[in-house]
Amino acid sequence: MLMRTDPFRDLDRFTQQVFGTAARPAVMPMDAWREGDHFVVEFDLPGIDADSLDIDIERNVVTVRAERPALDPDREMLATERPRGVFSRQLVLGENLDTDRIEASYSEGVLRLHIPVAEKAKPRKISVGRGNGHRAIDDNAAKREVIDA
């Protein structure tokens, strides 16, 4: 016999959706890595309409919001395991990233952010000058010239 509802299983499923598990994080799992002079962050958002995505940046905090619409209440559901409604995730970025040039794309249920490293944080070379023609400033000699004049 097929049992349509099991309150303990439903409760377990609900807590996994809200809090997640070690093997399966809640709602918006993410991967992040560095590729050369930018970082890539991907969020899994299957079944999300691209028009419902909202990405906000305030200082160094990126907030991603998405909405999966509610199901038709007239539908007799046999299983409902995917979370519905509005959910969000925030990332706190380091000061060495250029938040003015973040790019986003959404394809096949994956939201991808490209976050470039700021120019001031990129490694650079500093040339070393030779000692020719350089001399130390002698404050006492400068004061003597002013007094003697």
Backbone bond lengths (Angstrom), bond angles and torsions (degrees), N, CA, C in turn:
res aa  C-N    CA-C-N  psi(-1)  N-CA   C-N-CA  omega(-1)  CA-C   N-CA-C  phi
1 M - - - 1.449 - - 1.534 108.57 -
2 L 1.327 116.36 137.20 1.459 122.27 178.42 1.515 109.10 -89.80
3 M 1.311 116.35 120.92 1.458 120.87 179.46 1.523 108.11 -93.07
4 R 1.307 117.38 124.01 1.467 120.83 -176.73 1.512 113.33 -76.75
5 T 1.278 118.73 -36.39 1.465 120.50 -179.81 1.523 110.64 -131.93
6 D 1.296 113.54 136.84 1.458 121.67 173.46 1.522 105.28 -131.52
7 P 1.330 117.95 106.03 1.469 119.45 -173.14 1.529 113.44 -58.38
8 F 1.325 117.89 -33.58 1.464 119.11 -179.41 1.533 111.11 -72.62
9 R 1.315 116.45 -38.85 1.458 119.73 176.73 1.526 110.66 -67.02
10 D 1.315 117.13 -40.70 1.461 120.96 177.72 1.522 111.33 -62.26
11 L 1.342 116.91 -41.05 1.468 120.98 178.42 1.530 110.14 -65.17
12 D 1.335 116.69 -43.29 1.462 120.43 178.52 1.530 110.61 -62.08
13 R 1.321 117.51 -43.43 1.460 121.91 179.02 1.529 110.69 -62.96
14 F 1.329 116.80 -41.98 1.466 120.62 179.51 1.528 111.11 -62.83
15 T 1.326 118.29 -45.36 1.473 119.79 -179.84 1.522 111.33 -65.35
16 Q 1.348 117.86 -34.36 1.457 119.78 176.94 1.523 111.44 -67.74
17 Q 1.337 116.74 -36.55 1.457 119.86 178.63 1.519 111.48 -67.62
18 V 1.321 116.74 -40.99 1.458 120.68 -176.96 1.522 111.54 -76.38
19 F 1.323 117.23 -47.98 1.462 120.85 -174.03 1.519 113.49 -100.33
20 G 1.329 117.45 -19.65 1.451 120.74 -178.90 1.518 111.63 76.12
21 T 1.305 115.11 177.44 1.462 121.95 175.15 1.516 106.91 -131.14
22 A 1.326 115.54 171.55 1.463 118.94 179.54 1.523 111.14 -62.23
23 A 1.326 116.44 -37.85 1.458 119.86 -178.86 1.518 112.72 -81.36
24 R 1.317 116.62 -23.25 1.467 120.45 -175.14 1.526 109.91 -140.18
25 P 1.322 118.43 95.14 1.458 120.40 -178.49 1.526 111.97 -65.43
26 A 1.305 115.11 160.32 1.466 121.14 -176.67 1.519 112.15 -71.50
27 V 1.279 116.31 141.66 1.448 131.26 166.04 1.524 116.85 51.61
28 M 1.324 120.68 -60.89 1.451 121.68 -170.22 1.538 110.30 -127.82
29 P 1.346 118.19 77.06 1.469 118.32 179.35 1.522 110.95 -66.23
30 M 1.326 115.02 152.55 1.459 120.28 -171.99 1.520 109.96 -141.50
31 D 1.337 115.59 149.57 1.464 123.94 168.82 1.520 106.93 -124.29
32 A 1.323 116.82 147.61 1.472 120.99 177.60 1.517 108.70 -144.45
33 W 1.342 115.68 141.91 1.451 121.07 178.21 1.523 109.61 -156.81
34 R 1.340 114.38 167.89 1.467 119.99 178.63 1.516 109.38 -106.14
35 E 1.325 115.44 135.51 1.473 122.82 173.85 1.518 107.81 -125.76
36 G 1.305 116.83 98.72 1.468 120.78 179.21 1.510 112.34 62.43
37 D 1.352 116.59 -116.60 1.460 120.06 -175.57 1.533 112.78 -102.06
38 H 1.345 117.06 27.00 1.467 120.00 172.94 1.532 109.95 -151.58
39 F 1.317 115.34 161.17 1.449 122.48 177.06 1.525 108.75 -106.12
40 V 1.310 116.06 147.99 1.459 122.56 177.01 1.524 107.58 -119.77
41 V 1.332 115.78 132.85 1.461 121.58 176.84 1.522 106.97 -127.77
42 E 1.325 116.47 129.43 1.461 121.02 178.50 1.520 109.77 -120.88
43 F 1.338 115.22 135.21 1.459 122.87 176.92 1.518 108.42 -115.91
44 D 1.315 116.94 132.85 1.465 120.50 174.86 1.516 109.03 -84.40
45 L 1.326 115.98 118.10 1.465 122.23 -178.81 1.531 110.25 -136.64
46 P 1.333 117.66 61.40 1.467 118.73 -178.28 1.525 111.43 -66.63
47 G 1.318 115.16 141.84 1.453 120.59 177.03 1.506 115.24 77.02
48 I 1.327 117.11 11.93 1.464 121.58 -179.63 1.529 108.50 -96.76
49 D 1.311 116.33 132.45 1.463 121.25 174.90 1.535 107.74 -74.55
50 A 1.319 116.74 132.98 1.463 120.99 -177.99 1.527 112.02 -58.07
51 D 1.341 117.78 -29.38 1.469 120.43 179.24 1.523 112.52 -69.41
52 S 1.334 117.78 -18.95 1.463 119.87 -179.48 1.529 112.07 -87.77
53 L 1.328 117.63 -7.82 1.466 120.90 179.41 1.523 110.56 -75.57
54 D 1.320 115.31 138.72 1.461 121.40 178.47 1.521 107.81 -139.20
55 I 1.319 116.28 123.87 1.468 121.46 179.66 1.519 108.14 -120.46
56 D 1.320 116.15 120.25 1.465 122.19 178.69 1.518 109.53 -116.75
57 I 1.335 115.20 144.28 1.456 120.90 176.18 1.518 107.67 -126.67
58 E 1.310 115.79 122.95 1.454 120.98 175.54 1.516 107.54 -131.04
59 R 1.319 114.81 115.94 1.462 122.41 -172.11 1.515 109.11 55.24
60 N 1.324 118.58 -112.98 1.463 119.51 -179.67 1.534 112.07 -114.07
61 V 1.342 117.08 26.22 1.471 121.67 178.23 1.534 109.22 -114.67
62 V 1.327 115.32 122.70 1.461 121.85 176.07 1.521 107.37 -102.79
63 T 1.340 116.10 127.08 1.465 121.63 177.71 1.524 108.43 -115.19
64 V 1.318 115.80 125.31 1.457 122.03 177.58 1.525 107.14 -109.82
65 R 1.334 115.94 124.60 1.463 122.05 177.34 1.524 108.38 -120.30
66 A 1.327 115.04 142.56 1.460 120.79 177.94 1.519 108.68 -145.46
67 E 1.329 114.99 158.12 1.457 118.95 179.41 1.523 109.95 -135.01
68 R 1.314 114.32 129.11 1.467 120.48 170.74 1.518 105.18 -107.61
69 P 1.337 117.33 118.94 1.466 119.99 -173.00 1.525 112.89 -62.65
70 A 1.329 115.03 153.92 1.460 121.15 177.66 1.525 109.65 -66.63
71 L 1.306 115.65 156.48 1.459 120.95 179.17 1.514 110.96 -79.30
72 D 1.291 115.26 158.40 1.457 122.01 175.97 1.531 108.48 -62.02
73 P 1.328 118.45 119.51 1.472 120.13 -176.96 1.537 113.34 -65.80
74 D 1.310 117.66 -17.60 1.461 120.25 179.22 1.528 112.37 -82.02
75 R 1.323 115.68 -8.41 1.459 121.02 -178.88 1.528 109.82 -79.54
76 E 1.313 117.71 135.87 1.462 121.09 175.09 1.522 107.75 -90.64
77 M 1.329 116.85 105.11 1.460 121.90 -174.18 1.526 110.53 -85.73
78 L 1.317 116.76 139.00 1.455 122.46 174.79 1.522 110.92 -98.40
79 A 1.324 115.82 -27.32 1.464 121.16 176.54 1.524 108.08 -152.01
80 T 1.294 117.00 138.05 1.470 122.15 175.26 1.515 108.04 -138.27
81 E 1.310 116.11 91.13 1.456 121.27 -176.26 1.522 113.42 -106.54
82 R 1.313 117.62 -17.92 1.465 119.47 -179.00 1.524 109.44 -85.99
83 P 1.327 117.00 134.79 1.470 119.26 179.65 1.527 111.24 -67.04
84 R 1.297 116.64 145.94 1.463 124.13 -179.84 1.518 109.41 -121.30
85 G 1.319 115.17 160.31 1.454 120.90 177.18 1.517 111.93 99.84
86 V 1.325 115.89 -161.12 1.465 122.48 -178.39 1.523 108.87 -96.24
87 F 1.318 116.00 133.69 1.454 120.36 174.67 1.516 109.10 -140.86
88 S 1.328 115.38 158.85 1.464 119.03 -175.78 1.517 110.51 -146.56
89 R 1.324 113.63 165.10 1.465 121.31 176.33 1.515 108.10 -147.43
90 Q 1.332 115.86 141.95 1.464 120.80 -179.77 1.519 110.20 -116.92
91 L 1.323 114.60 142.96 1.451 122.36 174.27 1.519 108.45 -121.15
92 V 1.302 116.60 131.81 1.465 120.60 174.38 1.529 106.25 -98.43
93 L 1.328 115.44 118.09 1.460 121.64 -177.15 1.519 110.47 -94.75
94 G 1.320 116.25 150.82 1.453 121.31 176.48 1.519 111.19 -72.16
95 E 1.304 116.15 160.93 1.465 121.97 -179.18 1.529 112.45 -68.15
96 N 1.336 116.96 -14.61 1.459 119.97 -177.71 1.528 113.29 -86.03
97 L 1.356 117.78 7.82 1.459 120.93 179.44 1.518 110.40 -106.63
98 D 1.333 115.92 148.61 1.464 122.21 -176.87 1.529 109.18 -94.17
99 T 1.327 117.16 93.21 1.468 121.58 -176.83 1.527 112.62 -71.88
100 D 1.322 118.42 -14.21 1.462 121.39 178.20 1.529 112.35 -76.41
101 R 1.317 117.04 -16.73 1.464 120.18 -176.24 1.529 113.54 -117.86
102 I 1.328 118.42 24.25 1.466 121.33 177.90 1.529 109.00 -68.80
103 E 1.318 116.30 135.85 1.459 122.03 176.62 1.522 108.63 -118.34
104 A 1.348 116.82 144.41 1.461 121.54 -179.12 1.522 110.10 -129.71
105 S 1.337 116.08 144.54 1.459 121.91 173.81 1.526 108.02 -142.06
106 Y 1.334 115.30 151.87 1.467 120.92 -179.61 1.517 108.51 -132.82
107 S 1.323 116.12 120.39 1.456 120.76 -177.85 1.521 109.34 -149.62
108 E 1.330 116.13 132.93 1.460 123.33 175.56 1.531 112.60 52.60
109 G 1.316 116.28 40.42 1.461 120.77 176.25 1.510 115.82 80.66
110 V 1.339 117.62 10.16 1.466 121.27 -179.83 1.519 109.03 -122.41
111 L 1.336 115.92 122.36 1.463 122.24 173.88 1.517 107.13 -91.72
112 R 1.339 116.37 125.66 1.462 121.11 -178.43 1.514 109.64 -119.63
113 L 1.326 116.14 127.05 1.462 122.80 175.04 1.525 108.63 -109.08
114 H 1.351 116.26 134.06 1.466 122.82 171.99 1.519 106.28 -109.32
115 I 1.325 115.39 118.92 1.468 120.93 -176.22 1.528 108.11 -119.17
116 P 1.344 117.59 108.59 1.468 119.39 -177.75 1.535 112.24 -76.04
117 V 1.323 113.88 151.70 1.462 120.61 173.18 1.517 107.31 -75.49
118 A 1.322 117.33 137.26 1.464 121.74 179.89 1.527 110.04 -64.29
119 E 1.330 115.66 146.42 1.467 120.81 179.94 1.524 111.65 -56.01
120 K 1.329 116.76 -39.45 1.468 119.75 -177.83 1.523 112.69 -67.53
121 A 1.352 117.42 -18.60 1.460 120.85 -178.79 1.525 112.87 -96.13
122 K 1.331 117.35 -8.99 1.461 120.12 -179.51 1.519 109.61 -73.96
123 P 1.329 117.13 145.74 1.461 119.57 177.50 1.529 110.36 -65.04
124 R 1.300 116.33 144.67 1.459 120.64 179.37 1.523 109.23 -146.05
125 K 1.310 115.37 159.62 1.462 121.80 179.49 1.517 109.57 -96.05
126 I 1.290 115.53 144.72 1.459 121.49 175.18 1.527 106.63 -120.29
127 S 1.323 115.76 124.49 1.457 119.06 -179.11 1.530 109.66 -77.98
128 V 1.284 113.51 147.22 1.464 120.33 -179.55 1.516 107.90 -105.64
129 G 1.343 116.54 122.52 1.462 120.87 178.51 1.519 111.23 -81.13
130 R 1.322 114.57 158.72 1.467 120.02 177.06 1.520 109.42 -89.26
131 G 1.308 117.60 163.65 1.451 122.86 -176.50 1.510 115.10 -74.68
132 N 1.324 120.56 0.46 1.457 123.19 -176.99 1.524 111.13 -66.36
133 G 1.309 116.24 125.94 1.454 121.36 173.76 1.520 114.36 78.02
134 H 1.290 118.40 3.33 1.460 120.42 179.51 1.521 108.62 -103.96
135 R 1.316 116.03 140.14 1.460 118.46 176.19 1.514 109.14 -142.41
136 A 1.264 115.50 155.15 1.458 120.98 -178.67 1.521 109.21 -75.92
137 I 1.294 115.20 149.90 1.466 120.65 178.31 1.518 108.07 -84.60
138 D 1.320 115.77 129.57 1.466 121.29 177.73 1.518 107.11 -106.95
139 D 1.340 117.17 101.67 1.466 121.53 -178.05 1.530 111.73 -60.23
140 N 1.306 117.23 -36.03 1.465 119.31 -178.89 1.521 111.72 -66.13
141 A 1.356 116.80 -37.73 1.463 120.18 178.70 1.522 110.17 -66.39
142 A 1.323 117.18 -39.18 1.467 120.44 178.83 1.516 109.98 -64.78
143 K 1.322 118.82 -40.12 1.463 122.16 179.08 1.550 109.97 -66.08
144 R 1.331 116.73 -39.32 1.463 119.63 179.18 1.515 111.03 -63.30
145 E 1.358 117.66 -38.65 1.461 119.86 179.32 1.529 110.65 -65.21
146 V 1.294 117.90 -37.76 1.475 120.62 -179.91 1.510 109.31 -68.40
147 I 1.300 118.83 -41.56 1.464 122.20 -178.84 1.525 110.26 -68.83
148 D 1.357 117.73 -41.44 1.454 121.56 -177.86 1.529 110.80 -67.66
149 A 1.290 119.04 -27.64 1.457 121.22 -175.74 1.462 110.97 -75.86
